[in-house]
Amino acid sequence: MRYKCVVLLLLCLAASWQVFAQEIIVEGKITNTEGFPIEGATILLLKSGKGTVSKSDGSFSLKVTQKQTEHVKISSVGYETVENALDWEKPTKIQVSLKPSVKNLDEVVVTGQSHGQTLRNSVYQVRVIDRARIEQRAATNVMGVLNNEIGFRFSNDMALGTTDIQLMGMSGRNVKILLDGVPMLDRGDTRESLNQIDINSIERIEIVEGPMSVNYGTDALAGVINIITKKGNTNHWSLSAKVQEETVANEYGFSKNVGDVWNGVHLQSITGTWQHKALSFSAGLTNQSFGGWQGSSTGRNKEWLPKTQMLANAKLGYRLKNAEFYYRLDGLDEDIVNLGTVNINTNQARDQRFLTSRLMHQFQGNWHANEKLTVNFLAAYTDYQRKTQTSILDLNTGKRTLSLGAGEQDISKFNNAMMRATAYYRWSKLLNLQAGFEINADRASGARIEGSPSINDYALFVAPEINLDSVVLIRPGFRIIKNSVYAAPPLIPALNVKIKLSQHWDWRMAYAQGFRAPALRELYFNFFDASHSIKGNPNLKAENSDSFNASLTRIGNIGKFQHKSTLTGFYNDFRNLISYGTDPTNPSVSQTINIDRFKTTGFTIEQTLATQKLRASLGLSYIGRYNQLLSNESLANTAMESFLWSPEVNTNVSYTLGSGTTLGLFYKFTGKQPAYQATTDAQGNATAKLTEIGSFHWADFTITQKLKHGFQLNAGVKNLANVTRLNNTGTTSGSAHSTSGPVPMSYGRSYFAGITYQIHQ
């Protein structure tokens, strides 16, 4: 009888438990603060241990047994974790909006990697400029984002409307510019393509300091700037529009000036993305006009030339279970206007237009064959044309006729076709292997190009990774090159090592040999007009270099701050560096020449602190460039410094107020840039004169305000110090390409305001 009572009691308890602990469905949707769904967010019930992940539309569903108390934890990479108690008396439908986490100082990077890796795990020293930083700078081109980065310097050619770049003391073609991993094609040794990329399409910029000649071949001696474009979000559509207005010093207006361009800077942009299941599509269109700047010029002339740009891009992608493919098209139309001086005798003016068009096609994909093998591939073709159009305007009649002067009507055409494939094989925990091939074909033609030259470059590269107990990562590598014009070194080696010293400290060391064949412009381009006399040199030798760098990095926390500190040192030794010199047969003409020896060395220090609301950084660099005159026999006994040094200091501060307002201050001091110039004394003896380009301060202040319904306002001041020209104690050497007098840097202080509107599914 007692046994039956016990059984009956247990059955009653079980029945009551079933009533109390009935199974229910917990469901909901996870989005970010902008309303976009978050795929792959983790939803975990802490007591029961049950969990799931959100789907592509952010939704989730989880069957659980109801208890008196339960806590749910929701987390996703890049977002703050949310933890709440479940209230069973309320509907169990959860709607959670995750806030972005503190900007991670250990972001994921892809440039030069066998696969996406965090900064800490990367064997390379990489800097990342994210989308939030780009938007806050309110820049209208890439140069406006990089101009206050430590180690970067820019110079301007106002006559041609081009900009050159220096990175760690090296300039021109020693810096590789990539768009989603595809090299940007420039007609000359300056990197004008940096200002010919739609800033509104950029997701982030990755900068790899030091030689990357094994991975990316020629032009990668100083480092790589990889501009990575936006990717569509899953299963939704979005549309954003942006308008930004900016003064040019005190010049601004909506009435067209004599160059048929509005005064000031005017930017309009629209972008859209759509994705459904495996198919995705995105497109963008940006129109930008720059009215030029009068400066010290008078009459029709402008010191900074007016420019208009139309930039367009479109991308179509398809994703399979183990593979992904996409095709992207980028287009550019650019028009730079140079208004000539009026001849008081004829009342006529000679005007020039520099017309640039660029079409860049790229097809990329990746295939995950299995858990061990991944293959990435790309094929790209760039068609680039630069036209010079000169006309004579009769101001009496308003009639315009084409000029027939030498070099005043010209079109130069450059194109590049490339193919690249890499395979990454995870051999074991100890050894991984990356190997691939790359083919480049360059062509050029035009009135200023001698003949129709071409250069083909074929390369194989191998880079194994040896991982010793996750403490030491060794990445040796080599590249085998076959160049159709130059005898490349049979083997280009590189060695990268990363040592995890402790939980917070990492040490990186790198050596690489470099090889760069002369570009088609340097070989065959002849440019003669009223202000330029430049000859190519088909007898140029290829450049070779040895480069060393090392860095010490700490990532950790200091109180409530996330902290990153990096100390980097470098040394680069070049042979046969290509530069400009005087044509020995005609001192008034510049010609590309080889310099026997050139070196750069120096160090940088960067400190970054970040919290949810504050991000601040401080940087210092001290860079030395080799004095080229030391190789001049007639000056061998002159007392000269072997390295000429220049300092830089920068700081970037961003702070977000509780009202959705973000304040930003971006400052950089660039020290004097000294150089020696060969001169002749009164007795006719060769001597050297120390010259310098003056130092300057650059600062921008921005305000960003998020509003309801998808609106965002931004405003601020650029170039607070009102920099226009830099003092230059150098004098002309008689060469048509030499520079003397003040160096143009900017058009002075400017003010801007803009509004962005975004809607989405």
Secondary structure, DSSP 4 states (H G I P E B T S, - for coil): -HHHHHHHHHHHHHHHHHHHT-EEEEEEEEEETTS-B-TT-EEEETTT--EEE--TTSEEEEEEE--S--EEEEE-TTB--EEEE--TTS--EEEEEEPBPS--SS-EE-TT-SS-EETTT-SS-EEEEEHHHHHHHT-SSTHHHHTTSTTEEEEEETTTTEEEEEETTEEGGGEEEEETTEEPP-SSSS-GGGGSS-GGGEEEEEEEES--HHHH-TT-SSEEEEEEE--PPTTEEEEEEEEEEE-BTTB--SSB-TTSSBSSEEEEEEEEEEEETTEEEEEEEEEEEE--B-TT--TT--SB--EEEEEEEEEEEEE-SSEEEEEEEEEEEEEEEEPPPEETTTTEEEEEEEEEEEEEEEEEEEEE-SSSEEEEEEEEEEEEEEEEEEEEEETTTTEEEE--STTSEEEEEEEEEEEEEEEEEE--SSEEEEEEEEEEEEEEEETTBSS--EEEEEEEEEEEEEEETTTEEEEEEEEEEEESSS---S-EEEEEEEEE-SSSEEEEEEEEEEEEPPPHHHHHB-EESSS-EEE--TTPPPEEEEEEEEEEEEEEEETTEEEEEEEEEEEEEEEEEEEEEEETTEEEEEEEEEEEEEEEEEEEEEEEEE-SSEEEEEEEEEEEEE-GGGG-GGGTTS---SEEEEEEEEEEEEEE-TTSEEEEEEEEEE--EEEEEEEE-TTS-EEEEEEEEPPEEEEEEEEEEE-GGGEEEEEEEE-TT---EE-B-----S-TT---SPEE-----EEEEEEEEEEE-
